[in-house]
Amino acid sequence: MPKYHFPEDLRAAQLALHQTRATSEQYATTLPWSAEPMSGWESDKQFHSTYRSGKPDSPGYTEEQAADVTRFRAELLRLSTEVVTHPYWQSLSGPDLVDARMVLRHAHEVAESEAA
């Protein structure tokens, strides 16, 4: 695997993207299952199974929750755009470009293992 010397601002943007995505996903686990108020449901028992799927009533998102989700999405879009459109990528082409993009996605893991 070739070594790439990513600019610090690109590495920082990629790490911020990872962290923001993780925080957003963690926050999403605390939200109601539906953004809008919606009645719950329960399915019929499936043939040869005792499992019944269903959901309780959802109160929908509060205004604050909806605003938080909107902020997370905007920040994820901003960081994704910053990473994808960084001028560094113009120095690579073809398979090297694809490989470098994949290496960058895990660059923070390599840095953490080398620091340990």
C-alpha positions, 0 to 999 in steps of 0.5 A: 500500500503506497504511503500518502502525505495528506495535508493536516487540514484534510486529515482534520476534516476527515476526522471531524467527519467521522466524529460528527457522523458517530455523534449524529448516529448516537443522537439518532438512537435517542429520537422517536422512530418517526419524525412526525407523530404517527400511530404505532402498529403490530404485525400479524404473527409470521408463519412458523414463527413466534415473532411479531414486529411492531412499533409503539406510537411515536410523538414525532420530533420536538422542534429542538430535536428537528433543529438538531437533526438539521444541524447535524445534516448540514455539518455532515454535508459541509465536512463531506464537501470539504473532504471530497473537494480538497485541492490535494486530490488534484495531485492524484489520478486513477487507481492512486486517487481511489486508493488514497481516498480509502487510506484517508478514511482509516488514517486516524486509526493508523495514527492511533495505533502508532501512538499506542 
